[in-house]
């Protein structure tokens, strides 16, 4: 039975359920590190407001703010390090569990399945697909959690400063989401074809190497070489398309995010000129605009990588769900 992405996602979430305490701890650490990261621009803006002009600098206030910024940056770095360590542990534990499950199930598969599927195909699912799945899962954890929290937290901080400038950001954000979703929907099928063709190539290479003497006895070397060239050409084609289209996501969202930053800069500058906000507040808002748009670039890359991971997970779960020998 061929699984879908939603089915693979449910299976992955079920596997993650065993490590729920670590996930909750990671989520709390992510929230704390994001809060610290977002509070630093406010301190920087306050320090800028203490610098009125030549000879009018409150050095005592600036020094105090600089110490607070340094301490907060150090604590945030420690929290991020611990959070990354937890992410690594959860991801590789899940990968270990899935691979053990696949190995255990492999011992109970009927001979009919083993005879009808090349050993190289099974080998590719157990090794290459699991590795790709682990890489995608790790990237999803390390960037997706913090990215979503950064977006939500940044919006909250910006709303507390000026709802009008925040409205400019909110109105331009959906453009980035539409672009990322449009590209991501089309990359999953390409990554699925890449995984299938890679398994076919692995099976062909494994059989050719294992039965080298048999191939030579029946003069099949040229035929095997032609077959390998054909499969390798298809793999190159599918891989090129998958990598190319998934790589478009980040530059496209960066272009849209640059428009968001420009809109915030123009709107904030007009507000500063009219006296509604200070120069330090404008600096804080520009920093928030950059921090707000950066997660969209990271998440867009994560979505493309997760498409590859789920395509590999589908192949692996298809093997695990094969009926076992009674």
Phi, psi and omega in degrees: 000129180273125183271161176257173181296322180296322177294316178298321179296318178296321179294321179294316179297324177296320178293327179287340182301333180292339183246035182299317178301318178294323179294319179295318177298319178297320180294320178294318178296321178297317179297318180293318180293322178294318178299317177296319180296323182280339179279336181300315178301329178294317178295321178296318178298320177296322178295321178296321180292341177280353180254092183280318182180186179301125179080004181234046182251128176272088186295326181296314180293320179296320179296317179298316179294323179296320178295317179297321179296316181296316180295316181295321178296320178295316178296320179296320179296320179295316179298318180294324178295314179296318180298318178296321178297319178294318178302313180299316181298314182296314184298313184283335173292318177297317178299318178298317181296317181294318180293320176297320178297320179293317179297318180295319180290330180299329180289344185247009178285144178291156180297333180299321179291316181295325179285330184270352180238130179300144180297330178295327178295315177296320179298319180296321180292321184285332186249294186295313183294322179294321178296316177296321178297318179296317180298316180293321180294319180295316179295321179298318180292312188291334185244330185289313181301304183295327180296312180296316180296323178296318180298312181294315181295320180296318177299319179297316179295319181293322178297326179290341181265307182203115181285335181291314179291325177298325180298324177298317179296315183295323182290328182272342183298316183303334178298317179296320180294319180296317180297314181295317181293323180299317181285320185296324180296333184266351181271339184297314180298325179292320178291327177295317176296323179298316181294319180294316181291324177297321177294321178296319180293318178299318179297318180295316180295318181298316181291322181294319180287320182294323184249044181299314182295323178293321178295320179292324181296325181257012176056049182257011183298314182295320180295319179293323178296317178296319179296317179297317179300321181293315180293319180296324178294319178294320178296319178298319181295311181294320180295319180297316180294317182296313182292320182295309184291325177290332180283344179290332187302311185296311178298324181294315179289329176297322178297315179295320181294329175296324175296321178298314181298318179296319179297319178294320180297315181293312181296317180293322179296318177296321178293322179293321179296320180283354177088008181284333175225160179271171179294322177297321177294321177297317177299319178297318181293320178296322177295319178295322179298320178290318179292328180290321183278334182301316179301332179295323176295316180295315182294324178297319176294323178296318181300317179296318179291324179293329176299317177295318181297317181288328175297319177290323179296324178299317178297320181291315180292331175297322176292317183295326184273004176295139180302133180273162177291125182293000000 
